[in-house]
Amino acid sequence: MVRLRLKRTGRRHRPTYRLAAVDNRSPRDGTVIEELGFYEPANRNPEMRSNLKRERVEYWLKVGAQPSDTARDLLKRLGYQVSGRK
């Protein structure tokens, strides 16, 4: 099954995350199927905190990819239509 998951990057005390479509058996920072954008919570400018490829995120959600709990919360905050928990 494909999951949309946040992959941690960045340096110590200043994390950035990449939203990625991954196989659910792979580790958090393992190989990805497709990178869908990034999220940088420490950025002071709210418009620059996230940059996601909207059409690719919607594609993966449409074909049945399940977002992780954290990714689901992030996507809802950014205005995506995400179904409830499994």
N, C-alpha and C positions, 0 to 999 in steps of 0.2 A: 504494500500500500504506500502511496506517496503522501508525504506530510509537508506542510509549509512550516518551517522552523527557523528560529533565529540562530545565527552562527556568530559567536563572539570573535571580534577582532579588536584592534586598538592596543593601547598601552595600559600599564597599570594605573588604576584610579581614573582612567578616562576611556571607558569602553565605547566601542561602536559595534553595531550588529548588522549583519547582512541577512536579509530574508531570502531563504533558499528553498527550492523544492528538492526534497531528499527522500530516499528510501527509508522507511521507518526503522529498519534494522541497523542503519549506519550510525556511528557516534556523532556527538554534537558538532564537532569540527571536522568531520570526515568528508568524503567525496559528495558532491552535489550533482543533481540532474541539471538544474538551471538556477542561476543567481537572478533574483527578482528585484533587487534594490538594496538600500541601506537605511538604517535608523541610527541616529547619533543623539542620544538623550541629553548629553552635556552641552550641546550647542545652544548658545544664548538666543539666537535668532529662530523663532518658531517655524518660519517658512523653510529654513535650511535643515531642520531636524530629520526629515525623512525625504527620500526620493525613491519611489517605487514605480515599476513599469506596470501601470494600471491594467493594460489589456492582457498582459501575461499573467498577472495575479488573478484576474477574472477568469481567464482561460483555465488555470489550474483548479480554481474553485468549482468551475462548471463541470470539469471532467471527474470530480470526486475527490480531490486532494483534501485531506483534513488538516486544518491548522492546529498547531500546538496551542495550549491555553494562553500563553503569553502572546503568541502571534495573533490569535483570535482577538484578544483585547486590543492590540495595536491596530489591527485592521478595522475593528469597529470604531475606534477613536478617529481613524483617518477617513471614515465614511464609506467603507465597503459593506456590502450586504453579506453577512456571514451567518450561517445557521447556528443554532445553539449547540451545547455540548452533546457528545455522543451518548 
